[in-house]
């Protein structure tokens, strides 16, 4: 599991359904949902 910062919980949480995506500027990022509240999360970097 990948960890990221949830803006809604204001804590580091594990990401559910983490997938690798490319941002508009070409950088790699990881997109997923918070395992606690279900809010969308992003983390810049590779999976």
N, C-alpha and C positions, 0 to 999 in steps of 0.2 A: 504494500500500500504506500501511496505517496502522501506526504504531509504538506499542508499549505495553511495559510492564515485565512480564517473565515472572518469576514467583515461584520457579519451579523452576531456571531458568538463572541467576537473579539478575542479569540484564542487560536492556537495551532490545533488543527483537527486533521484526521485522516480523510482523504478524498475517496469517494465512491465513484465507480465508472470512469476512472481517469483515462483520458485519451490524448494522444499527441496531436497538436495542431500547429499551424504556422500563422503568425500574426501578419498584419498588413505590411510591416516593415521587413519581413523575411525572417525574423527571429523565431526560434522554437519556443513553444509553451505547452503547458499541460492544463487541460480543461476537465473539470469534474464537479461533483456535488458534495456538500458537507454531509458527513455520515450522521451528524446529530440533528441539524435543522433543515437540511435539504436545499440550502441556498447554493447558488452557483459559485464556483471558486476557480481562480486562475493561478498558475505558478509559472514564472518565466524560467525556462531551462528545458533540458531534455528529460525524457522519461527514464 
